[in-house]
């Protein structure tokens, strides 16, 4: 064989040998590694899909949380705006600390430029609660706060809401509003005195202790009951749980009445006693004008069942134009009186045979010396309204002169005597209620027929 060909064959064999060796090595490597690697990475596609799904769920959760946080911030901003608006309206609303403005005379809203309006009444209810409690209750629950389908704003019904607020405002008289305001002021003072944090609605235990506190302070049971009514009123109006709605509280009030309400020791001024004290004025009072005025006050107080505040300087005192005298009668127009609801009340007093105790005759004499000056009906010699203390002192002197115990008679004895006299004459309950301007059957405690026999 030629040398050149032999060399070529050797190179080819070496090449084939090397290639075969490399192929065997690759095959051997593949054979040794293929099975475990395949077994290790076989689940990789499922794991990747799971991880991808988890990432998508995380992204969705993050997006949901972002939207929730954004909604919460939006609601907080909206609530802050509403609170600020309510605070501004509360500050701008009229207060009750001195004298509340009277609501509009008509509860029917007026028509203005095609829309219903009731000026000054839209915040009347909120103002009422705010001022009764001196701002302690600032966010009462009123119309449109229950979450019903009827709560959505409606232009056609807005005037009804305003009328409802106006009616609530007018539901209690001026004197009752003032009494409720004093009660809440005292209630807050009780919290401060005993270091009790004020919370609304008030807890029943707090009201129970407040009732006990007032009883220890020797308040009359009627005053305690009125105080509980004032606290209960505010809770009921704003829709909160009423702490007075408790058997414990009701029984405490009964206990207060039983322990601290002795029988009324005041006696009625009868026609006989009236005649004597009117005649005594000629001895106890040197001023002729003062005598004439005192006689008129005593006889009118008896026959018209007057409260002392209706004769002396007070918001309810009678004015000169409120009394119209005729030949044998006189008519009194009561424009303001205790428990009045804004409507006037008229009472006609007839002349009686005994001129010394006849209110018609005594008023004619007094009006002649008083003159036609406008203002309070009963004036002092100086031309100023008669003070309660002045009339009480004059009555005390007359009673003392006649020998009657001053502890058993006072200015209210005229009212008791007038009610008793009407009952003795056969007047009906309705007639006595009207004569004394009573809103209930409280007059029954004024009728003392046994005291006149």
C-alpha positions, 0 to 999 in steps of 0.5 A: 500500500502506498505510504500516502494512502496509508497515512490518509487511512490512519488520519481517517481512523483517528478522526473516526475514533475521536468522533466516536469517542466524543459521541460516546461521551455525549451519549454517556453524559446524556444517559447519566444526566437526562433522567434526574434533570427531567424528573427535577424540572418536570413540574416547572410549568405548573409552578410558574403558572401558580406564581403568576396567578399569585402575582396577579392576585396580589396586584388585584388586592393592592389595587382594591386596598388603594381604592378602599383607602381612597374612598375612606379618605373621601368620606372623611373629607365629606364628613369633616365638611358636614361637621364644619357646616353644622358648626357654622349653622349652630354658631349662627343660630339665635341663642336662648340664653336671654330670650328666644326669638318667637317663631313665625306666626304662621307655620305655612311656608310662604311662596317666594320666587316659585319656591317655598321658604320659611325664613329662620326656621330651617335650623330652629330645631337644631338651635333649640337643642343646642341652646337648651344644653348650652352646646353640650348636645351639638349634633342632634338627629333630625329629619332625613337621618334615618337612611330610608328611601325617603331621606334623599333630598327633595326640593318639593318636600324641603318646605315640609322639613322646615315646617316640621322644625318650626313646629318642634321649636314652637312645641314648648313655651318660652317659660318652659324653654327657660326652665329646661335651659336652667336644668341643663346648666345645673346638670352640667354643673353636677357633672363638673362637681362630681368629676363625671365626664359628660357623655350623650346619651346620658347613662341611666346611672348618671341620671339616678345619681343626679336625682339623688343629688337634687333630693339631698339638696332639698329640692322639691319633688316637683322641681326634681320631676321637672328636671328629669323631664327637661333631660328626657325631652332632649334625649327623646327629640334627638332620637337617643335612648332616654335615661328617664325611661327606667322603673328605677328612676320613676320609683325614685321620683315617687319616693321624692314626692312621698318624702319631700312634699308635705301638704300645702299649708297655704289657706284660701283668702275668702270673701270675708278675709278679702273684705277685712284686708281691703279695709285694713289698707286705710290703716296700714297705708297713708297714701290715698293712691296706694290704698286705691291701687292696693284695693284694686289689686286684691279684689282683681287677684281674687275674682280673676285668679291672678298670679302675682306675676300678672300684677307685678313687674314681670314678662307676664304682667298685665298692661293698661290696655289689657283691661276694659271696664264696662258698667257692670263688668270688666274684661281682661285679655291675657296675652302672656301667662304661665303655660301660654302657647301664644294664643290670648285668653279672655276673662270677664269678671262680673260686678258683685253686690258688696262694693268693698270687694267688687273688682269692677268698682275698685278698678274703676276707682283705680283707673280714675286716679291712675290715668290713661298712661300706657304700660303696666296696669298697676303702677306705684306712686312714682309711676313705675311698675309695682314690684313683687316685693312691694305688693308682698310687703303691703299684703303682709302688713294688712294680714298682720293688722287683721291678725291672720297668720302670715305663714298661712297666707300669701299672694297665692292665697288669692288664687286659691280663694278664687278657685275655691269660691268658684267651686262653692258657687257650682262652677264646672271644672272647665269654667274653673280651668278657664278662669285660672288659665290652667292647662290641666286639672292641677286646679283641683289642688287649689279648691279648699272647700273644707278650709272655708267651712 
